[in-house]
Amino acid sequence: MAYLNENYLKLQAGYLFPEIARRVKEFCDRNPDAAERVIRCGVGDVTEPLPRAAVEAMHKAVEELGHRETFRGYGHEQGYEFIRSTIAEQDYRARDVEIRDDEIFLSDGSKSDCGYILDVLGEQNKIAITDPVYPVYVDTNVMAGHTGAVLPNGGYEGLVYLRCTAENGFVPEPPNTPVDLVYLCFPNNPTGAVASREQLIRWVAYAREHRAILLYDAAYEAYISDGEIPHSIFEIPGARECAIEFRSFSKTGGFTGVRCGFTVMPKALHAQTRDGRSFPLHPLWHRRWSTKANSVSYPVQRGAAALYSEEGKAQVRALIEHYMGNARILRDAAEKAGLQVFGGKNAPYIWVKTPAGLTSWEMFDRMLQELYVVITPGSGFGSCGEGYFRISAFNSRENAEEAGRRLQVSF
């Protein structure tokens, strides 16, 4: 008899975004005349073509693989040196943040790494998660057996939930009790909130005091326009001893389908065994990668590296300006419709309070059935997301303007 991992049975229904896709498909099947008018502002997937610099670099790399003289087989398990050194220099050392080339680990995306990191962290950790939250953080811990049963509010026993509300600007303070792992995401998905330097200083101080680790998802850092907001947790003194950072090229270079991201694992970061011995995580993370994977394909790494060229940086800026232009249009439209709006200034997500009396999923149904606009119900991100919905700015300008027009005339 083969036995399954029963932790999967604790998961609630399906993953949020496939559930949204299922409901939209059902609506379109029932209303074929409306299908072409549906505007998808739910899943945060990019819509614009890849930067030409990345495309040309990948074409060239594929051609290299077609010739014996330039063919490459297995690459370095952390990623090729040409991309790791570029990341370390331009994303970190250029900002006076000392990150070494060999502290960079390439992967197929930050979403994957947020789950993979649990391979090297013990099951006895007490885990704190913001609410609302990107569902991957919760679901991967459920799959790994780090939680108890599901609670009536949709949460899980064994997790410490940090409430993110309009009152605290959707940026929680450290808890009053010790925890071992804390998931933080800024700019935040789903609320679009950003954490100030002072707020991150308090989180680093908390982690150092309690010997905790901050799992810091900075996938949207390139969307920060406020010069006072840190782009990396490692801009905070002491963070190298208490934080791991996840980043992605999905929302900067449009790599959602190409797949490439990276994790920064500082050599100064330690965790301890049950009997109190301290070990660095860097060699364990390297061991995990060298055993379970062979990094990212050579053409994709060349494409990612090209995003750091002068042409690539200009093209990335143009993409971000496009999506943030959409965010301004959608945010303004929601405000003119009389809705209470958050985010959309340093992040590509707009977080909106539902009109009085509507639940998040009721708002989803109303937006789909009456406006033919797909949004993400806030309750899918946690109990504190109930009564809100997320609008994604990842879309064409034409769709953003039309979605904004429909919002204004319908509320």
Sequence and secondary structure as in RCSB ss.txt:
>XXXX:A:sequence
MAYLNENYLKLQAGYLFPEIARRVKEFCDRNPDAAERVIRCGVGDVTEPLPRAAVEAMHKAVEELGHRETFRGYG
HEQGYEFIRSTIAEQDYRARDVEIRDDEIFLSDGSKSDCGYILDVLGEQNKIAITDPVYPVYVDTNVMAGHTGAV
LPNGGYEGLVYLRCTAENGFVPEPPNTPVDLVYLCFPNNPTGAVASREQLIRWVAYAREHRAILLYDAAYEAYIS
DGEIPHSIFEIPGARECAIEFRSFSKTGGFTGVRCGFTVMPKALHAQTRDGRSFPLHPLWHRRWSTKANSVSYPV
QRGAAALYSEEGKAQVRALIEHYMGNARILRDAAEKAGLQVFGGKNAPYIWVKTPAGLTSWEMFDRMLQELYVVI
TPGSGFGSCGEGYFRISAFNSRENAEEAGRRLQVSF
>XXXX:A:secstr
     GGGGGS SS HHHHHHHHHHHHHHH HHHHTT EE SS    S   HHHHHHHHHHHHHTTSTTT   S 
 TT  HHHHHHHIIIIIGGGT    GGGEEEES HHHHHHHGGGGS TT  EEEEES  HHHHHHHHHTT S SB
 TTS BTTEEEEE  GGGTT     SS  SEEEEESS TTT     HHHHHHHHHHHHHHT EEEEE TTGGG  
 TTS S GGGSTTGGGTEEEEEESTTTS TTTT  EEEE  TT EEE TTS EEESHHHHHHHHHHH   S HHH
HHHHHHTTSHHHHHHHHHHHHHHHHHHHHHHHHHHHTT  EEE SSSSEEEEE  TT  HHHHHHHIIIII EE 
EEGGGG GGGTTEEEEE  S HHHHHHHHHHHHHH 
